[in-house]
Amino acid sequence: MPRQFRSAWLKTLATVAVLLLLAGLLGTWTGHPALCVAVAALLVLTWHYWRLRQVLLRLTARQRWETSNGVGVWNELDRLLYRNQQEMRVRKRRLIEMLRSYRAAAAALPDAVVVVDRNTQRVQWFNEAATSLLGLQHPADMGAALVERLQPLPLAHWLAGGRNAEPILDANSPVDPGIRLHLRLIPYSDHHWLLVARDVTKLLHLEQVRRDFVANVSHELRTPLTVVHGYLDMMDPEDFPDTGPMLSEMRKQSQRMAQLVEDLLTLSRLESQQHTELETVAMTSMLASLKREAEAHSQGRHTITVEDQAGVDLAGSNKELHSAFSNLLTNAVRYTPAGGRISLTFAREGKGAVLAVTDTGYGIPANHLPRLTERFYRVSSSRSRESGGTGLGLSIVKHILGLHQARLEIRSEVGQGSTFACHFDAEHVRPRSNSPSISSTEDFPA
């Protein structure tokens, strides 16, 4: 108990004791001491109950408390309530200032922010950008059903995904179809979501400009490179004995540049392609062709095996899938030292299928794995230059698999090798038509 409160309490008890003593003395003088003490005690009790009632009434009415200069328990209670009330006002003022600051910050954001109730999926709050990007109006749309209000955006199934909902990377704004939006759903409490919509119109335009530029430049470079490479092939090193090594290096670099141009054109075509025509891809002949290509590229420096455990074919583009699988095998040969092993396995995975390329090469550090499919990304630029890689192969693989609703999984350990697995769902698996399976010990026909 604080010293100040203890002092007030002792003073109040002393006052009550003095009053009762005086009442006893008065009763002794009048001949009725018990009656006088009882009346005095009743008056003291009545007075305390009256003060308690006053405190309760003022608290109920939320009146502004005034400090007291007297002594005693009730005066000390007045001072404590006054102090608590003042501290509460200060905290309330700070909270209001913080809330105003946060609201101003949210209002100043260029992204639309909408607070959505997770159970009812109704709008609880939104900032100013939500009006220009999503068309929400204050206060008419407060409490409105979000899915109905933001038609024709496909939000019903998306909101049902909740925490697992993937961002909508490209959607038309309900206000202006010319505005392209990137939508994200962020659970930030047990009862609310944050819907964040960002205007990506300029970014998408710049991305399209970049794609067009790469495609046009690559296309324009193809012809002069073909001419240069053709003339270099016509030059016999024996006719130029002093420049033989230079001619060889020029041919090598022109071939590398030509391959880079072809990869850029392929990647540009895949990025602009929305879907692919499905056909039955005969995996027996596909695997045979892949092994021949890998052995030709390896030139006997590696042990290459193929296992066909699936016994099914795939649905997709034969040309695109061949390009993707060939890129994976070529990378395995390129980055596996002589004497290493490379295996190509095609197997069932539930109702789907998986094609995996495993090597015993250098391996890839874990911090590089998330970025391997980025264009021109290299784990080691010097090693890539030596091997002749363009840095676009895995990016091409990723886009091809995306067009087939498949995914690329990469597992690697430094010094132990890598595995690149292409996972296909059940919709892209077809029964095989009278084709023998391929084992790792069989030779493929030439």
C-alpha positions, 0 to 999 in steps of 0.5 A: 500500500502506498505511503500516501494512501496509508496516511489517508486511511489512518486519518479516516480511521482516527476521525471515525474513532474520535467521533465515536469517542465523543459520542460515548462521552456524550452518552455517558453525560446523558445516561445513554452511552450505547444509544449515542454510539449507535447513532454516531456509527449510523451517521458515519456509515450513512455519510460513507455510503452517500460518498460512495453513491456520489462516486458511482454516479459520477463514474456512470455519467463519465463526468470530468473529475476534479481534484480534492485538497482535503485529507482522508480516504475519499479525498485520496480516491478523488485524487487517484480518479482524477490522475487516472482520468488525466492519464487516460485522456493522454493515452486516448489522445495519442491513440487518436493521433496514431490512428489518424497518422495510420489512416493518412499513410494508408490514404496516401498509398498509391495501392488500393487497400481494402479491409475485408471481413473473413467470414462475411467477405464484406468491406470494412474499410478502404483507402482513397486509391480503392476508389480510383482503382476499384471503384469503391465509394465512401460511405455507400460501399462500407459493409458491401459484399466485396465479390458483388461490388467488384464484378467482373473480377473473378474474386469468389473462387479466389477469396475461397482460397484464403491464406493459400490464394495465389496473387492475381498477376493481371486483371482488368480494373472494374473502373477502367478496363485499360488499367491492369491490376495486380491483386494480393490477399493478405490475412493479417488477423483472425477475422480480417483480410487485406486486399491490396490492388496495385496498378501495373499498367506501366510495368506491363507496358514496359515489359511488352516493350522489352519483349518486343525489343528483344524479339525485334533485335534478335530477329534482325541479328539472325541474318547478319550472323548467318552471313558472318558465320557462312563466310567464316566457314568458307575460310580454310585455316590452311589458306591463312596459316597465321590466323588459324586459331583466330578463325577457330575462335571467331567461328566458336563465338559466332556460333555462340551468338547465333545460339543466343539469338535463337534462344532469345527468339524462342523465349520471346515466342513462348512468353507471348504464347497463351496456350499450346495445342495438345497432341499425343507425344510418343515418349518411347521415340522421344526418349530414344531421340534424347539419348542419341542427342545426349551421347552425341553431345557427350562424345563418350565422356559420360555414362548416359542411361535412360529408364522408362518406368511410366509406360505412358505418353504425354499430351502436349507439343512434341516440339516444345517438350523435346526442346525442354527435355533436351535443354535439361540433358544438354545442361547435365552434359555441359556441367558434369565432368568427364567420367560422370553419370547422367540418367534420364528417368520417366516414371509415374507419379500418382495419376501423373508422371515425372521426367527427371534428369539426374547428374553427378556434376558440380552441384548448385549452392542452395542460395542459387536455386530459387533464381536458376530459371531467371533469364541470363542468371548464372551460378558461375559466369566463368564456367558458363562461358567456358561451356558455351551456355547462354543462360536462357535454357532453364528459362525456356524450360520453365515457360514450356512447362508452364504452357503444359501446366507442369512444374520444374523441381530442382534438387542439388547438393554441391559436389553431389550433383543435381536433379531436374524433375518435370512434373505433369498432372493427370490431364497430360498423361495418355495411355501408350499405344503398343510401344515397348518400354525402355530400360537403362540397358537397352541400346536405342536405334540409330 
